[in-house]
Amino acid sequence: MKIVRRVGASPRERGSLSGQSCPDIFELSDGNFAVIGTEATPLLDPELPHDASRADDERIVVITRETLLRAKAQIPDA
C-alpha cells in the first residue's frame, strides 16, 4: 500500500506555516483513504451512535471542517 496523492489542499495552502496543525487526507494505491487528524478516540468513543462501532485496531480522528471541504471536490464518486 502506498500514498498515491493528497486529496484537497496541503496544510500550507490552508495556512499552516508552523506545521503544528496539519490534518491531511491521502488516497492510497488500494483505493482507500488515509487521514491525519487529532486522536479523539477516548473522547468520542462513548458518543458513537448505537449502530456504529470500531475495532480495537481502529481510532477516531478529527480533521478540520476546512480540510474536508477543500478535499470534497477531489474525492471520487466511485
C-alpha positions in Angstrom: 0.0 0.0 0.0 1.3 3.4 -1.0 0.1 7.0 -0.9 -1.0 7.9 -4.4 -1.9 11.5 -3.9 -3.1 14.2 -1.5 -6.8 14.9 -1.6 -7.5 18.6 -1.2 -5.3 21.5 -0.3 -2.0 21.0 1.5 -1.7 22.2 5.1 0.5 25.1 3.9 -2.3 26.1 1.4 -4.7 26.1 4.3 -2.5 28.5 6.2 -0.4 26.1 8.4 3.0 27.7 8.3 4.3 26.2 11.6 3.5 22.5 10.9 1.7 22.4 14.2 -1.8 21.8 12.7 -1.6 19.6 9.7 -4.7 17.4 9.2 -4.5 15.8 5.8 -6.2 13.3 3.5 -4.5 10.9 1.2 -5.7 8.5 -1.5 -4.0 5.1 -1.3 -2.9 2.7 -4.0 -5.6 0.2 -2.9 -8.4 2.8 -3.3 -8.8 3.5 0.4 -8.0 6.8 2.1 -5.7 7.7 5.0 -6.3 10.6 7.3 -4.0 12.5 9.5 -6.0 14.0 12.4 -6.1 14.6 16.1 -6.7 11.4 18.2 -10.1 11.7 19.7 -11.0 8.0 20.5 -11.3 8.4 24.3 -13.5 11.4 23.9 -15.7 10.3 21.1 -16.0 6.5 21.5 -18.7 6.8 24.1 -20.6 9.2 21.8 -20.8 6.8 18.9 -24.4 6.0 17.8 -25.7 2.6 18.8 -25.3 1.3 15.3 -21.7 2.3 15.0 -18.6 0.7 16.4 -14.9 0.5 15.9 -12.4 -2.4 16.1 -9.6 -2.5 18.6 -7.1 -1.5 15.9 -9.2 1.5 14.7 -9.1 5.0 16.1 -11.4 8.0 15.8 -9.5 11.0 14.5 -10.7 14.6 14.0 -9.9 16.7 11.0 -10.9 20.3 10.5 -14.0 21.2 8.5 -11.8 23.2 6.1 -9.7 20.2 5.4 -12.6 18.0 4.4 -14.5 20.8 2.5 -11.3 21.6 0.5 -10.9 17.9 -0.3 -14.5 17.3 -1.3 -14.1 18.3 -5.0 -11.2 15.8 -5.4 -12.9 12.8 -3.7 -14.1 10.4 -6.4 -17.8 9.5 -6.6 -16.9 5.8 -7.2 
